Amino acid sequence: MWSYPEGQPQLRASPPGQPLVLMRVVGVLGLLGLALIHLLDLPDTADRSLVDGLAYIGLILASMGIAGVMLIIDRREIWFVVALIAMTTFAAYALSRTTGIPGDHVDIGDWRDPLGIASNFVEGTLVLLAAAVLIATRHPGRRSALRLESSGRAAAPSSSDDSPRPELLSTSRRG
């Protein structure tokens, strides 16, 4: 077995699932951040438009609810909901800044609102995170998944290959 010289930093493979646990924690924090941003903006928004205020309350409850579910249940399907919440929120933001939302045209052109910018950052992060988790946890027998040949080179699996996907990265060499 090959090893690093004495005193050199060593790369160790993470325990199985550890990166996904970290992604789940970041996802929960992102959803809670999204809820907080909209909670801070709720009083002004609800004063201007009852519909927008109710939409904010729905978003806050959905974000907090899904964050709670993510703490208890580790299921791939939850990440679809996370992406849907983030993309819908971004679409509503873009609509409110371009054509306006029915009954509320005050925010048209207001692209510099600090809470809006923070919300867009969190939404974008959640979408990218959800995409990364969904890609990492896709069905191992799919054609797009890579597998390692016995020589160690990556190769696309054949359409009949339903074997589990091996780790693509390894920190040790066989001697």
MARKOL-288950 format. One record per atom (N, C-alpha, C): atom name; x, y, z. Coordinates in pm, whole numbers, padded with zeros to 5 digits. Example, Ala and Ser with C-alpha at 12.3 -4.5 7.8 and 13.67 -1.06 7.14 Angstrom:
REM residues 2
> N | 01319 | -00569 | 00780
> CA | 01230 | -00450 | 00780
> C | 01320 | -00330 | 00780
> N | 01285 | -00225 | 00708
> CA | 01367 | -00106 | 00714
> C | 01290 | 00003 | 00787
REM end
This chain:
REM residues 175
> N | 00084 | -00117 | 00000
> CA | 00000 | 00000 | 00000
> C | 00089 | 00124 | 00000
> N | 00055 | 00219 | -00082
> CA | 00130 | 00341 | -00094
> C | 00089 | 00436 | 00017
> N | 00183 | 00508 | 00077
> CA | 00149 | 00604 | 00182
> C | 00230 | 00731 | 00163
> N | 00186 | 00836 | 00230
> CA | 00253 | 00965 | 00222
> C | 00381 | 00962 | 00305
> N | 00482 | 01041 | 00265
> CA | 00603 | 01052 | 00347
> C | 00567 | 01110 | 00483
> N | 00649 | 01081 | 00581
> CA | 00627 | 01127 | 00717
> C | 00613 | 01279 | 00721
> N | 00513 | 01328 | 00791
> CA | 00492 | 01471 | 00807
> C | 00410 | 01536 | 00696
> N | 00380 | 01466 | 00590
> CA | 00300 | 01522 | 00481
> C | 00152 | 01510 | 00515
> N | 00071 | 01609 | 00475
> CA | -00073 | 01598 | 00500
> C | -00130 | 01480 | 00422
> N | -00224 | 01413 | 00482
> CA | -00285 | 01297 | 00418
> C | -00431 | 01326 | 00386
> N | -00470 | 01283 | 00269
> CA | -00609 | 01293 | 00229
> C | -00678 | 01165 | 00271
> N | -00788 | 01178 | 00337
> CA | -00863 | 01060 | 00379
> C | -01001 | 01067 | 00315
> N | -01047 | 00953 | 00271
> CA | -01182 | 00947 | 00215
> C | -01282 | 00972 | 00326
> N | -01385 | 01047 | 00296
> CA | -01491 | 01073 | 00394
> C | -01569 | 00944 | 00415
> N | -01621 | 00925 | 00536
> CA | -01708 | 00810 | 00557
> C | -01825 | 00817 | 00460
> N | -01879 | 00702 | 00418
> CA | -01990 | 00704 | 00323
> C | -02104 | 00790 | 00373
> N | -02154 | 00876 | 00287
> CA | -02268 | 00959 | 00320
> C | -02235 | 01089 | 00392
> N | -02113 | 01109 | 00439
> CA | -02081 | 01230 | 00514
> C | -02101 | 01357 | 00431
> N | -02057 | 01363 | 00304
> CA | -02083 | 01485 | 00227
> C | -02233 | 01512 | 00212
> N | -02315 | 01408 | 00200
> CA | -02458 | 01428 | 00188
> C | -02518 | 01480 | 00318
> N | -02463 | 01438 | 00432
> CA | -02510 | 01490 | 00560
> C | -02479 | 01639 | 00567
> N | -02361 | 01678 | 00526
> CA | -02324 | 01820 | 00525
> C | -02416 | 01898 | 00432
> N | -02446 | 01842 | 00317
> CA | -02536 | 01909 | 00222
> C | -02676 | 01924 | 00283
> N | -02720 | 01824 | 00357
> CA | -02850 | 01833 | 00424
> C | -02851 | 01946 | 00526
> N | -02744 | 01958 | 00602
> CA | -02734 | 02065 | 00702
> C | -02737 | 02201 | 00633
> N | -02662 | 02215 | 00526
> CA | -02660 | 02342 | 00452
> C | -02799 | 02369 | 00392
> N | -02865 | 02266 | 00344
> CA | -03000 | 02281 | 00290
> C | -03098 | 02329 | 00396
> N | -03091 | 02270 | 00515
> CA | -03178 | 02312 | 00625
> C | -03151 | 02458 | 00660
> N | -03025 | 02494 | 00673
> CA | -02990 | 02633 | 00705
> C | -03035 | 02729 | 00594
> N | -03023 | 02686 | 00470
> CA | -03069 | 02769 | 00358
> C | -03219 | 02792 | 00362
> N | -03295 | 02686 | 00388
> CA | -03440 | 02700 | 00397
> C | -03480 | 02791 | 00513
> N | -03412 | 02775 | 00626
> CA | -03441 | 02862 | 00741
> C | -03402 | 03007 | 00711
> N | -03292 | 03026 | 00637
> CA | -03253 | 03161 | 00596
> C | -03356 | 03223 | 00503
> N | -03408 | 03143 | 00411
> CA | -03512 | 03190 | 00320
> C | -03637 | 03232 | 00398
> N | -03673 | 03151 | 00497
> CA | -03788 | 03185 | 00582
> C | -03763 | 03314 | 00659
> N | -03643 | 03329 | 00714
> CA | -03610 | 03449 | 00791
> C | -03614 | 03575 | 00705
> N | -03557 | 03568 | 00587
> CA | -03556 | 03683 | 00496
> C | -03699 | 03730 | 00469
> N | -03788 | 03635 | 00441
> CA | -03926 | 03672 | 00409
> C | -04005 | 03713 | 00534
> N | -03968 | 03660 | 00649
> CA | -04030 | 03703 | 00774
> C | -03994 | 03850 | 00803
> N | -03869 | 03888 | 00777
> CA | -03826 | 04026 | 00798
> C | -03897 | 04123 | 00703
> N | -03927 | 04076 | 00583
> CA | -03991 | 04161 | 00482
> C | -04145 | 04154 | 00490
> N | -04198 | 04063 | 00571
> CA | -04343 | 04040 | 00576
> C | -04424 | 04163 | 00616
> N | -04389 | 04238 | 00721
> CA | -04475 | 04352 | 00760
> C | -04497 | 04453 | 00647
> N | -04390 | 04495 | 00580
> CA | -04405 | 04592 | 00470
> C | -04484 | 04533 | 00354
> N | -04456 | 04407 | 00322
> CA | -04522 | 04343 | 00210
> C | -04671 | 04322 | 00237
> N | -04704 | 04276 | 00356
> CA | -04845 | 04252 | 00391
> C | -04924 | 04382 | 00396
> N | -04860 | 04493 | 00434
> CA | -04928 | 04623 | 00435
> C | -04966 | 04667 | 00294
> N | -04881 | 04636 | 00197
> CA | -04906 | 04676 | 00058
> C | -05004 | 04585 | -00012
> N | -04995 | 04454 | 00015
> CA | -05075 | 04358 | -00060
> C | -05106 | 04236 | 00025
> N | -05233 | 04210 | 00045
> CA | -05274 | 04093 | 00122
> C | -05232 | 03964 | 00053
> N | -05242 | 03960 | -00079
> CA | -05204 | 03840 | -00154
> C | -05056 | 03810 | -00137
> N | -04973 | 03913 | -00150
> CA | -04829 | 03895 | -00132
> C | -04797 | 03852 | 00011
> N | -04865 | 03913 | 00108
> CA | -04845 | 03876 | 00248
> C | -04878 | 03729 | 00272
> N | -04989 | 03683 | 00215
> CA | -05027 | 03542 | 00230
> C | -04927 | 03449 | 00159
> N | -04877 | 03494 | 00044
> CA | -04775 | 03414 | -00026
> C | -04647 | 03405 | 00059
> N | -04609 | 03515 | 00122
> CA | -04492 | 03514 | 00211
> C | -04513 | 03416 | 00326
> N | -04632 | 03421 | 00387
> CA | -04661 | 03330 | 00498
> C | -04654 | 03185 | 00451
> N | -04710 | 03158 | 00333
> CA | -04701 | 03023 | 00277
> C | -04558 | 02979 | 00254
> N | -04475 | 03070 | 00200
> CA | -04333 | 03039 | 00177
> C | -04260 | 03014 | 00308
> N | -04287 | 03098 | 00408
> CA | -04222 | 03081 | 00538
> C | -04258 | 02946 | 00599
> N | -04386 | 02914 | 00598
> CA | -04430 | 02785 | 00654
> C | -04375 | 02666 | 00575
> N | -04376 | 02677 | 00443
> CA | -04323 | 02568 | 00360
> C | -04173 | 02549 | 00384
> N | -04098 | 02659 | 00388
> CA | -03954 | 02650 | 00410
> C | -03922 | 02588 | 00545
> N | -03991 | 02635 | 00648
> CA | -03965 | 02582 | 00782
> C | -04012 | 02436 | 00792
> N | -04123 | 02405 | 00729
> CA | -04174 | 02268 | 00732
> C | -04080 | 02171 | 00663
> N | -04032 | 02206 | 00545
> CA | -03939 | 02118 | 00472
> C | -03807 | 02109 | 00546
> N | -03761 | 02219 | 00606
> CA | -03638 | 02213 | 00686
> C | -03655 | 02115 | 00801
> N | -03770 | 02117 | 00866
> CA | -03797 | 02021 | 00974
> C | -03801 | 01878 | 00925
> N | -03862 | 01858 | 00810
> CA | -03868 | 01723 | 00752
> C | -03727 | 01674 | 00719
> N | -03644 | 01764 | 00665
> CA | -03506 | 01726 | 00629
> C | -03425 | 01683 | 00751
> N | -03458 | 01738 | 00868
> CA | -03386 | 01698 | 00989
> C | -03421 | 01556 | 01031
> N | -03540 | 01512 | 00997
> CA | -03589 | 01382 | 01041
> C | -03575 | 01275 | 00933
> N | -03604 | 01312 | 00810
> CA | -03609 | 01215 | 00700
> C | -03503 | 01248 | 00596
> N | -03428 | 01149 | 00555
> CA | -03326 | 01164 | 00452
> C | -03374 | 01095 | 00326
> N | -03450 | 01168 | 00245
> CA | -03502 | 01111 | 00121
> C | -03468 | 01201 | 00004
> N | -03436 | 01141 | -00106
> CA | -03398 | 01212 | -00227
> C | -03510 | 01305 | -00276
> N | -03634 | 01261 | -00262
> CA | -03748 | 01337 | -00311
> C | -03761 | 01474 | -00245
> N | -03714 | 01486 | -00123
> CA | -03723 | 01614 | -00052
> C | -03645 | 01722 | -00126
> N | -03534 | 01682 | -00190
> CA | -03452 | 01779 | -00262
> C | -03525 | 01836 | -00383
> N | -03616 | 01760 | -00442
> CA | -03698 | 01815 | -00551
> C | -03786 | 01928 | -00496
> N | -03841 | 01908 | -00377
> CA | -03925 | 02010 | -00313
> C | -03840 | 02134 | -00279
> N | -03719 | 02112 | -00230
> CA | -03630 | 02224 | -00198
> C | -03603 | 02306 | -00324
> N | -03570 | 02240 | -00433
> CA | -03544 | 02310 | -00559
> C | -03670 | 02383 | -00607
> N | -03785 | 02320 | -00594
> CA | -03910 | 02382 | -00637
> C | -03940 | 02508 | -00556
> N | -03923 | 02501 | -00426
> CA | -03945 | 02619 | -00341
> C | -03852 | 02733 | -00382
> N | -03724 | 02702 | -00399
> CA | -03625 | 02806 | -00434
> C | -03653 | 02865 | -00572
> N | -03683 | 02780 | -00671
> CA | -03708 | 02831 | -00807
> C | -03837 | 02912 | -00814
> N | -03939 | 02868 | -00742
> CA | -04066 | 02942 | -00741
> C | -04048 | 03078 | -00676
> N | -03972 | 03082 | -00568
> CA | -03946 | 03209 | -00499
> C | -03869 | 03304 | -00589
> N | -03768 | 03252 | -00659
> CA | -03693 | 03336 | -00752
> C | -03782 | 03387 | -00865
> N | -03867 | 03301 | -00918
> CA | -03958 | 03341 | -01026
> C | -04052 | 03452 | -00979
> N | -04103 | 03440 | -00857
> CA | -04191 | 03543 | -00803
> C | -04115 | 03675 | -00786
> N | -03990 | 03667 | -00742
> CA | -03908 | 03787 | -00728
> C | -03889 | 03854 | -00864
> N | -03852 | 03775 | -00964
> CA | -03830 | 03830 | -01099
> C | -03958 | 03891 | -01154
> N | -04070 | 03824 | -01132
> CA | -04199 | 03877 | -01177
> C | -04232 | 04007 | -01107
> N | -04206 | 04015 | -00977
> CA | -04237 | 04138 | -00903
> C | -04151 | 04255 | -00947
> N | -04034 | 04227 | -01000
> CA | -03943 | 04334 | -01042
> C | -03960 | 04371 | -01190
> N | -04027 | 04288 | -01266
> CA | -04043 | 04317 | -01410
> C | -04185 | 04366 | -01440
> N | -04281 | 04277 | -01442
> CA | -04419 | 04315 | -01476
> C | -04500 | 04352 | -01354
> N | -04454 | 04313 | -01236
> CA | -04530 | 04336 | -01114
> C | -04624 | 04220 | -01087
> N | -04663 | 04209 | -00963
> CA | -04758 | 04105 | -00922
> C | -04894 | 04172 | -00913
> N | -05002 | 04104 | -00957
> CA | -05134 | 04167 | -00951
> C | -05163 | 04227 | -00813
> N | -05196 | 04353 | -00813
> CA | -05226 | 04424 | -00688
> C | -05104 | 04485 | -00622
> N | -04986 | 04461 | -00676
> CA | -04863 | 04516 | -00616
> C | -04762 | 04546 | -00726
> N | -04753 | 04673 | -00762
> CA | -04659 | 04714 | -00867
> C | -04548 | 04803 | -00811
> N | -04537 | 04810 | -00678
> CA | -04441 | 04899 | -00612
> C | -04296 | 04857 | -00638
> N | -04271 | 04726 | -00650
> CA | -04133 | 04678 | -00660
> C | -04078 | 04672 | -00802
> N | -04154 | 04714 | -00901
> CA | -04105 | 04709 | -01039
> C | -03978 | 04792 | -01050
> N | -03872 | 04730 | -01099
> CA | -03745 | 04797 | -01118
> C | -03657 | 04806 | -00994
> N | -03704 | 04759 | -00880
> CA | -03626 | 04768 | -00755
> C | -03536 | 04645 | -00739
> N | -03430 | 04640 | -00819
> CA | -03339 | 04524 | -00819
> C | -03233 | 04533 | -00710
> N | -03223 | 04646 | -00642
> CA | -03117 | 04665 | -00541
> C | -03164 | 04644 | -00397
> N | -03282 | 04594 | -00377
> CA | -03333 | 04571 | -00242
> C | -03243 | 04468 | -00172
> N | -03184 | 04504 | -00057
> CA | -03090 | 04413 | 00010
> C | -03151 | 04277 | 00047
> N | -03275 | 04275 | 00094
> CA | -03338 | 04147 | 00126
> C | -03364 | 04065 | 00000
> N | -03394 | 04132 | -00109
> CA | -03414 | 04062 | -00236
> C | -03285 | 03999 | -00286
> N | -03175 | 04072 | -00273
> CA | -03045 | 04019 | -00314
> C | -03007 | 03901 | -00226
> N | -03027 | 03914 | -00095
> CA | -02997 | 03803 | -00003
> C | -03083 | 03682 | -00036
> N | -03209 | 03705 | -00065
> CA | -03300 | 03596 | -00099
> C | -03254 | 03525 | -00227
> N | -03216 | 03603 | -00327
> CA | -03168 | 03543 | -00453
> C | -03043 | 03458 | -00430
> N | -02955 | 03506 | -00343
> CA | -02834 | 03430 | -00312
> C | -02871 | 03295 | -00248
> N | -02960 | 03298 | -00151
> CA | -03001 | 03175 | -00083
> C | -03074 | 03082 | -00180
> N | -03162 | 03137 | -00261
> CA | -03236 | 03055 | -00358
> C | -03142 | 02989 | -00458
> N | -03047 | 03064 | -00509
> CA | -02950 | 03008 | -00603
> C | -02867 | 02898 | -00539
> N | -02825 | 02922 | -00415
> CA | -02749 | 02820 | -00342
> C | -02831 | 02693 | -00323
> N | -02958 | 02708 | -00286
> CA | -03044 | 02592 | -00266
> C | -03066 | 02514 | -00396
> N | -03083 | 02584 | -00506
> CA | -03101 | 02515 | -00635
> C | -02975 | 02438 | -00673
> N | -02859 | 02501 | -00660
> CA | -02733 | 02431 | -00692
> C | -02709 | 02314 | -00598
> N | -02738 | 02331 | -00472
> CA | -02722 | 02225 | -00374
> C | -02815 | 02109 | -00404
> N | -02941 | 02140 | -00432
> CA | -03037 | 02035 | -00465
> C | -02994 | 01960 | -00590
> N | -02947 | 02033 | -00691
> CA | -02900 | 01967 | -00813
> C | -02783 | 01875 | -00784
> N | -02689 | 01921 | -00701
> CA | -02573 | 01838 | -00668
> C | -02615 | 01711 | -00595
> N | -02707 | 01722 | -00501
> CA | -02753 | 01604 | -00428
> C | -02828 | 01511 | -00521
> N | -02914 | 01564 | -00605
> CA | -02991 | 01480 | -00696
> C | -02901 | 01407 | -00795
> N | -02797 | 01473 | -00840
> CA | -02702 | 01408 | -00931
> C | -02622 | 01301 | -00856
> N | -02579 | 01333 | -00736
> CA | -02498 | 01239 | -00658
> C | -02575 | 01115 | -00616
> N | -02706 | 01128 | -00605
> CA | -02786 | 01015 | -00555
> C | -02873 | 00952 | -00663
> N | -02846 | 00983 | -00788
> CA | -02929 | 00925 | -00894
> C | -02910 | 00774 | -00898
> N | -02998 | 00709 | -00968
> CA | -02996 | 00562 | -00978
> C | -02864 | 00516 | -01037
> N | -02795 | 00422 | -00972
> CA | -02663 | 00382 | -01018
> C | -02661 | 00313 | -01153
> N | -02771 | 00262 | -01202
> CA | -02772 | 00191 | -01329
> C | -02797 | 00279 | -01449
> N | -02810 | 00406 | -01430
> CA | -02837 | 00497 | -01542
> C | -02717 | 00506 | -01635
> N | -02744 | 00535 | -01759
> CA | -02637 | 00542 | -01859
> C | -02540 | 00656 | -01831
> N | -02586 | 00765 | -01771
> CA | -02499 | 00880 | -01750
> C | -02402 | 00861 | -01635
> N | -02425 | 00761 | -01552
> CA | -02334 | 00738 | -01438
> C | -02202 | 00682 | -01489
> N | -02093 | 00722 | -01426
> CA | -01962 | 00670 | -01462
> C | -01928 | 00551 | -01373
> N | -01851 | 00459 | -01424
> CA | -01802 | 00349 | -01343
> C | -01653 | 00334 | -01371
> N | -01584 | 00268 | -01284
> CA | -01442 | 00247 | -01302
> C | -01418 | 00109 | -01359
> N | -01338 | 00104 | -01465
> CA | -01298 | -00025 | -01520
> C | -01190 | -00082 | -01430
> N | -01154 | -00206 | -01451
> CA | -01052 | -00270 | -01368
> C | -00918 | -00198 | -01378
> N | -00895 | -00127 | -01486
> CA | -00770 | -00054 | -01502
> C | -00770 | 00077 | -01423
> N | -00886 | 00118 | -01369
> CA | -00892 | 00241 | -01293
> C | -00937 | 00361 | -01374
> N | -00959 | 00342 | -01504
> CA | -01006 | 00452 | -01588
> C | -01157 | 00461 | -01581
> N | -01208 | 00583 | -01588
> CA | -01354 | 00602 | -01586
> C | -01410 | 00565 | -01722
> N | -01525 | 00500 | -01721
> CA | -01590 | 00462 | -01845
> C | -01740 | 00468 | -01825
> N | -01810 | 00499 | -01933
> CA | -01956 | 00500 | -01926
> C | -02007 | 00357 | -01922
> N | -02103 | 00325 | -01834
> CA | -02154 | 00189 | -01827
> C | -02242 | 00157 | -01947
> N | -02253 | 00032 | -01978
> CA | -02342 | -00010 | -02085
> C | -02485 | 00001 | -02034
> N | -02581 | 00000 | -02126
> CA | -02720 | 00017 | -02086
> C | -02771 | -00100 | -02003
> N | -02704 | -00214 | -02008
> CA | -02748 | -00329 | -01931
> C | -02679 | -00339 | -01795
> N | -02593 | -00243 | -01764
> CA | -02519 | -00246 | -01639
> C | -02602 | -00189 | -01527
> N | -02649 | -00273 | -01435
> CA | -02724 | -00228 | -01320
> C | -02648 | -00251 | -01190
> N | -02517 | -00269 | -01201
> CA | -02438 | -00291 | -01081
> C | -02423 | -00160 | -01004
> N | -02402 | -00167 | -00873
> CA | -02385 | -00045 | -00796
> C | -02266 | 00036 | -00844
> N | -02276 | 00166 | -00836
> CA | -02170 | 00257 | -00881
> C | -02059 | 00260 | -00778
> N | -01934 | 00225 | -00816
> CA | -01823 | 00232 | -00720
> C | -01782 | 00377 | -00697
> N | -01702 | 00398 | -00595
> CA | -01650 | 00531 | -00568
> C | -01563 | 00575 | -00685
> N | -01577 | 00699 | -00724
> CA | -01500 | 00748 | -00838
> C | -01363 | 00802 | -00795
> N | -01352 | 00841 | -00670
> CA | -01226 | 00895 | -00621
> C | -01170 | 00805 | -00513
> N | -01043 | 00784 | -00515
> CA | -00978 | 00703 | -00412
> C | -00851 | 00773 | -00371
> N | -00817 | 00764 | -00243
> CA | -00696 | 00832 | -00196
> C | -00582 | 00735 | -00173
> N | -00602 | 00609 | -00197
> CA | -00493 | 00514 | -00178
> C | -00466 | 00440 | -00308
> N | -00345 | 00390 | -00322
> CA | -00306 | 00313 | -00440
> C | -00273 | 00171 | -00397
> N | -00302 | 00082 | -00486
> CA | -00265 | -00057 | -00458
> C | -00128 | -00082 | -00519
> N | -00044 | -00149 | -00441
> CA | 00093 | -00167 | -00488
> C | 00122 | -00300 | -00525
REM end
